[in-house]
Amino acid sequence: MLKIDMHTHILPAKLPRFAEKFGYGDFIYLDQREDGAADMIKGKDYFRTIQPNCWDEQIRIEEYKTNNTQVQVVCTIPVMFSYWAKPKDCLELSRFLNDHIAQVAENNPKNYVGLGTVPMQDANTAITELERIKELGLPGIQIGSNINDKNLSEEEFFPIFKACEELDLAIMVHPWEMLGMPSMKKYWLPWLVGMPAETSRAACSMIFGGVHERLPKLRVCYSHAGGAFIGTIGRIEHGFNCRPDLVAIDNPVNPREYLGNFWVDCITHDEKALKYIIDHVGSEKVCLGSDYPFPLGDLTIGEFIEKGDFDDSTKANIFHNSTIDWLKLDKSQFI
């Protein structure tokens, strides 16, 4: 069965020293190590060590073969978003990353599909790059769950979402700059607690802010199985019903009505949790995702689904149909 992993991250093998070029900022660069890995340096501080599978296309293809997976949807690592930067500088960075991703997809069209990144901090600049992303042949973009701590419901971002709908570009929302991060660094809590909360923040913002209501053709996928949103939909709906004066001020539609209107990936690491997600949104809205190559991801690429109690139709939806629908791909491209 065709398997498309729609949530993976990639970087170019080398990054320009953008901080030196622009004269400011914590732009990421790579410090190559003798053991073949590379350290990601954020400004002057160590951020993370990555292995060659974060940039080497052929290594990735071979690793995916061991998990019977043919296609990877690749996007940048969220720390690269750089929404804090001057728009023109973020645009230059975005174009560099988008050109690389488009080239990866062009080099191996049966194995790679790309998602772009844009300077969300400035709508006009972002839309300019969206138009170029369309020309590059990328089917969508990845964005953060907040933009410089502003919710996605802010009106300044609506023109970007509207342009995505008009250009027929899909959106993947990925958590970053997590809520409460400075006060809960111990125990990896930003990744274990903050990320699910961030994704729920994004989904609630886009629903309560009326983005989904105003742009019904906008194709959005929320990472990590929608974070905490679907798991807490009862509480979210109850809040909408009991305090409409606080919650329903921009959109009078019950948030539960949007279940099944957006996509999520399957990264639950738990069969029962995934069944709960499917019960709420349908398997046709659940995509195979791994967060490869990072350790918190599902690095066996859906093995728990293959071995789990799911019928063939559900598996087919998760493994490829949902992603083909979300990104409007042609299945014959991969055969």
Beta strands, then each sheet from edge to edge (+ up, - down):
strand 1: 4-9
strand 2: 28-32
strand 3: 38-42
strand 4: 45-50
strand 5: 71-75
strand 6: 112-116
strand 7: 140-144
strand 8: 170-174
strand 9: 220-222
strand 10: 263-265
strand 11: 286-287
sheet 1: 1+ 5+ 6+ 7+ 8+ 9+ 10+ 11+
sheet 2: 2+ 3- 4+
end
